């Protein structure tokens, strides 16, 4: 059972200065965890603060009742500054590298911000978006020595409306040190897969690729049926730990009713699969019920 209550505040409106603060109480049946979701300032095309990475294409985010979303969704929250024009977005973000050292002799280190550029192109039935990121990951050892490695990755995403009731949404990504940006790999049990400190080769970035394809059918004005399938694959290396992740797959079928502007509810069946570097495989199905009520007030 998941519990996810959110509280947000926006000060300002229009093209003037604005401040946004949002937090949630996220947890399981036996407790809550307080998390900051957004805390940033905006003025015109400029934004500075903490929130979702500029690589995220929110318009292509599929409908799921899973609060985290697809395994391969670009999901990281980072501190940074960005400029967002009509089509072009440029950003510098906290590098926050996640590196695994099996000997536990070093800690992750970053000396340069992640550099992100994205182009969004609307079309008559949706939009397309291309995002690129260049980053530097590093480690610092107890004696003060440091090692750094450069990495580049990209994301292609978009939406396509098929008539008035059916919409396709998709995202595909590929590159080195991309694990930090993935929903399934950032800060959870498989954190640390941006790079690996090999005994004979030192620090090397790890290659990752992923994506999802989703469809949404609004068969009645207030009812939507959604299907999502996603996958992440990390490079296969015999020197990586046997229990490290090699591949995950994710799928959901959701039925949601938007009762009114405030209340929605629905049910979802989810399936997850994981394969380790050694080839061990595990699977997990789940059924989830959801009831959401939004309190919206404007002053």
C-alpha positions as CSV (number, residue, x, y, z in Angstrom):
1,X,0.0,0.0,0.0
2,X,1.4,3.4,-0.9
3,X,0.4,6.8,0.6
4,X,1.3,10.0,-1.2
5,X,-0.2,13.3,0.0
6,X,1.1,16.5,-1.7
7,X,1.0,20.1,-0.7
8,X,2.1,22.9,-3.0
9,X,2.2,26.7,-3.0
10,X,2.7,29.1,-6.0
11,X,3.3,32.8,-5.4
12,X,2.9,35.1,-8.4
13,X,1.3,34.6,-11.8
14,X,1.6,35.5,-15.5
15,X,5.0,36.5,-16.8
16,X,6.2,38.2,-13.6
17,X,8.3,36.8,-10.8
18,X,7.0,33.5,-9.3
19,X,8.0,31.2,-6.5
20,X,7.0,27.5,-6.3
21,X,7.3,25.2,-3.2
22,X,5.8,21.7,-3.2
23,X,6.3,18.8,-0.8
24,X,4.8,15.4,-0.2
25,X,4.3,12.8,2.5
26,X,5.2,9.6,0.7
27,X,5.3,6.2,2.3
28,X,4.1,2.7,2.8
29,X,1.5,1.3,5.2
30,X,3.7,1.7,8.3
31,X,5.1,5.2,7.9
32,X,5.6,8.4,6.0
33,X,8.6,10.2,4.6
34,X,8.7,14.0,4.1
35,X,10.1,15.0,0.7
36,X,10.6,18.3,-1.1
37,X,9.3,18.0,-4.7
38,X,9.9,21.5,-6.0
39,X,11.5,24.7,-4.7
40,X,12.3,27.2,-7.4
41,X,12.0,30.7,-8.6
42,X,10.9,31.8,-12.1
43,X,11.1,35.1,-13.9
44,X,10.1,35.1,-17.5
45,X,12.1,32.4,-19.3
46,X,14.6,31.9,-16.4
47,X,14.2,29.4,-13.6
48,X,16.6,28.7,-10.6
49,X,16.2,26.2,-7.8
50,X,15.2,22.6,-7.2
51,X,12.9,20.5,-9.3
52,X,12.6,18.0,-12.1
53,X,15.6,17.9,-14.5
54,X,15.3,19.8,-17.8
55,X,15.6,16.4,-19.6
56,X,12.1,15.5,-18.4
57,X,9.4,15.8,-21.0
58,X,6.4,16.2,-18.8
59,X,4.0,16.4,-21.7
60,X,4.9,12.8,-22.7
61,X,4.5,11.4,-19.2
62,X,2.0,8.5,-19.5
63,X,-1.0,7.9,-17.3
64,X,-0.3,5.5,-14.4
65,X,-1.5,5.2,-10.9
66,X,2.0,4.2,-9.8
67,X,3.2,7.4,-8.2
68,X,6.8,6.8,-9.5
69,X,5.8,6.2,-13.1
70,X,7.5,3.9,-15.7
71,X,10.9,2.3,-14.8
72,X,12.6,4.1,-17.7
73,X,11.0,7.5,-17.2
74,X,13.4,10.4,-16.9
75,X,12.6,11.3,-13.3
76,X,15.5,12.9,-11.4
77,X,15.1,16.1,-9.4
78,X,18.1,18.4,-9.3
79,X,19.2,21.9,-8.3
80,X,20.0,24.0,-11.3
81,X,19.3,27.0,-13.5
82,X,17.6,27.0,-16.9
83,X,16.4,29.2,-19.7
84,X,13.3,28.0,-21.5
85,X,12.3,29.6,-24.8
86,X,9.5,28.7,-27.1
87,X,11.4,25.7,-28.5
88,X,14.9,25.6,-26.9
89,X,15.7,24.8,-23.3
90,X,19.2,25.3,-21.9
91,X,20.2,24.2,-18.3
92,X,23.1,23.7,-15.9
93,X,22.3,21.2,-13.1
94,X,23.9,19.8,-10.0
95,X,26.0,16.8,-11.3
96,X,25.2,14.5,-8.3
97,X,27.0,11.5,-9.8
98,X,26.1,8.0,-8.5
99,X,29.1,5.8,-8.7
100,X,29.6,2.3,-7.3
101,X,33.0,1.3,-5.8
102,X,33.0,-2.4,-4.7
103,X,36.0,-1.8,-2.4
104,X,34.3,1.2,-0.7
105,X,37.6,3.2,-1.0
106,X,36.1,6.3,-2.6
107,X,33.1,8.6,-2.7
108,X,31.3,10.1,-5.7
109,X,32.5,13.5,-6.6
110,X,31.5,16.1,-9.2
111,X,33.3,19.3,-10.2
112,X,31.3,20.4,-13.2
113,X,27.5,20.9,-13.7
114,X,25.5,18.7,-16.1
115,X,24.9,20.6,-19.3
116,X,21.5,20.0,-20.9
117,X,20.0,21.3,-24.1
118,X,16.6,20.3,-25.4
119,X,14.5,21.2,-28.4
120,X,10.7,20.9,-28.5
121,X,8.8,20.9,-31.7
122,X,5.0,20.9,-31.7
123,X,3.0,19.5,-34.6
124,X,-0.6,19.2,-35.5
125,X,-1.2,16.0,-33.5
126,X,1.2,16.4,-30.6
127,X,4.9,17.2,-30.2
128,X,8.4,15.8,-30.5
129,X,11.4,16.6,-28.3
130,X,15.1,15.9,-28.3
131,X,17.3,16.4,-25.3
132,X,21.1,16.0,-24.9
133,X,23.1,15.9,-21.7
134,X,26.9,16.1,-21.2
135,X,28.2,15.4,-17.7
136,X,31.3,14.5,-15.8
137,X,31.2,11.8,-13.0
138,X,34.1,11.3,-10.6
139,X,35.3,9.7,-7.4
140,X,37.6,10.9,-4.6
141,X,39.7,8.5,-2.6
142,X,40.7,8.8,1.0
143,X,44.2,10.0,0.1
144,X,42.8,12.9,-1.9
145,X,43.3,11.4,-5.3
146,X,40.5,11.9,-7.8
147,X,39.4,10.3,-11.0
148,X,36.9,11.7,-13.5
149,X,35.2,10.5,-16.7
150,X,33.1,12.4,-19.2
151,X,29.7,11.0,-20.5
152,X,27.1,12.0,-23.0
153,X,23.5,10.8,-23.5
154,X,20.3,11.7,-25.2
155,X,16.5,11.4,-24.9
156,X,13.9,11.4,-27.7
157,X,10.2,11.7,-26.7
158,X,6.9,12.8,-28.0
159,X,3.1,12.4,-28.3
160,X,0.8,11.6,-31.2
161,X,-3.0,12.0,-31.1
162,X,-4.9,9.4,-33.2
163,X,-8.3,11.1,-33.5
164,X,-10.0,12.7,-30.5
165,X,-9.8,9.9,-28.0
166,X,-6.6,7.9,-28.5
167,X,-3.1,9.3,-27.7
168,X,0.3,7.6,-28.1
169,X,3.2,8.6,-25.8
170,X,6.8,7.5,-26.1
171,X,10.3,8.1,-24.8
172,X,13.7,6.5,-25.7
173,X,17.1,7.3,-24.2
174,X,20.7,6.1,-24.7
175,X,24.1,7.1,-23.3
176,X,26.8,6.7,-20.7
177,X,26.1,7.7,-17.0
178,X,22.4,8.0,-17.7
179,X,21.3,5.8,-14.8
180,X,21.0,8.7,-12.4
181,X,18.2,10.1,-14.5
182,X,16.1,6.9,-14.7
183,X,13.2,6.4,-12.3
184,X,14.2,2.9,-11.4
185,X,17.9,3.6,-10.8
186,X,18.2,7.0,-9.1
187,X,18.7,6.8,-5.4
188,X,17.0,3.4,-4.9
189,X,18.4,-0.1,-4.5
190,X,20.3,0.1,-7.8
191,X,21.7,3.5,-7.2
192,X,25.4,3.9,-8.1
193,X,25.1,2.7,-11.7
194,X,26.3,5.9,-13.5
195,X,29.8,4.5,-13.3
196,X,31.9,1.7,-11.7
197,X,35.4,1.7,-10.2
198,X,37.0,-1.4,-11.7
199,X,40.0,-2.9,-10.0
200,X,42.2,-2.9,-13.1
201,X,40.7,0.0,-15.1
202,X,39.7,2.6,-12.6
203,X,36.5,4.6,-13.0
204,X,34.5,4.1,-16.1
205,X,30.9,5.3,-17.0
206,X,28.4,2.6,-17.6
207,X,26.2,2.5,-20.8
208,X,22.5,2.5,-20.3
209,X,19.5,2.6,-22.6
210,X,15.8,2.6,-21.9
211,X,12.4,3.7,-23.1
212,X,8.6,3.3,-22.8
213,X,5.6,3.2,-25.1
214,X,2.2,4.1,-23.8
215,X,-1.3,4.4,-25.2
216,X,-4.3,6.2,-23.7
217,X,-7.9,5.7,-24.8
218,X,-10.6,8.1,-23.4
219,X,-13.6,5.9,-24.3
220,X,-15.9,8.1,-22.4
221,X,-15.6,11.8,-21.4
222,X,-14.7,10.8,-17.8
223,X,-13.1,7.4,-18.3
224,X,-9.6,6.5,-19.6
225,X,-7.9,3.2,-20.3
226,X,-4.1,3.4,-20.4
227,X,-1.4,0.8,-21.2
228,X,2.3,1.4,-20.5
229,X,5.4,-0.8,-21.3
230,X,9.0,0.1,-20.5
231,X,12.5,-1.3,-20.3
232,X,16.0,-0.4,-19.1
233,X,19.1,-2.2,-20.1
234,X,22.6,-1.6,-18.6
235,X,25.8,-2.8,-20.2
236,X,26.9,-6.4,-19.5
237,X,30.4,-6.7,-18.0
238,X,31.7,-9.8,-16.2
239,X,33.5,-7.6,-13.7
240,X,30.3,-6.0,-12.5
241,X,28.7,-7.6,-9.3
242,X,26.6,-10.7,-10.1
243,X,23.6,-9.2,-8.3
244,X,23.9,-5.8,-10.1
245,X,21.0,-5.0,-12.4
246,X,21.2,-5.9,-16.1
247,X,17.7,-5.3,-17.3
248,X,14.2,-4.4,-15.9
249,X,10.9,-4.5,-17.7
250,X,7.7,-2.8,-16.6
251,X,4.1,-2.8,-17.6
252,X,0.8,-1.4,-16.4
253,X,-2.9,-1.5,-17.4
254,X,-4.9,1.3,-15.8
255,X,-8.5,2.3,-15.7
256,X,-9.2,5.8,-14.3
257,X,-12.3,7.9,-13.9
258,X,-12.0,11.7,-13.6
259,X,-15.2,12.3,-11.6
260,X,-14.8,16.1,-11.6
261,X,-12.0,18.7,-11.5
262,X,-11.0,17.6,-8.0
263,X,-11.8,13.9,-7.6
264,X,-10.4,10.9,-9.6
265,X,-10.2,7.2,-8.8
266,X,-9.2,4.0,-10.6
267,X,-7.5,0.6,-10.6
268,X,-4.2,-0.6,-12.0
269,X,-2.5,-3.9,-12.7
270,X,1.3,-3.6,-12.8
271,X,4.0,-6.1,-13.7
272,X,7.8,-5.8,-13.1
273,X,10.7,-8.0,-14.1
274,X,14.4,-7.8,-13.2
275,X,17.4,-9.7,-14.6
276,X,20.8,-9.4,-12.8
277,X,24.2,-9.4,-14.4
278,X,24.5,-13.1,-13.5
279,X,21.3,-13.9,-15.3
280,X,19.1,-14.4,-12.2
281,X,15.5,-13.3,-12.9
282,X,12.6,-12.2,-10.7
283,X,9.1,-11.1,-11.4
284,X,6.4,-9.2,-9.4
285,X,2.8,-8.5,-10.2
286,X,0.7,-5.9,-8.2
287,X,-2.8,-4.6,-8.2
288,X,-3.3,-1.0,-7.0
289,X,-6.4,1.0,-6.2
290,X,-6.3,4.8,-6.2
291,X,-8.4,7.7,-4.9
292,X,-7.2,11.2,-5.4
293,X,-8.8,14.5,-4.3
294,X,-7.2,17.8,-5.2
295,X,-7.7,20.9,-3.1
296,X,-7.2,23.9,-5.3
297,X,-7.4,27.4,-4.0
298,X,-6.4,30.7,-5.7
299,X,-5.9,34.0,-3.8
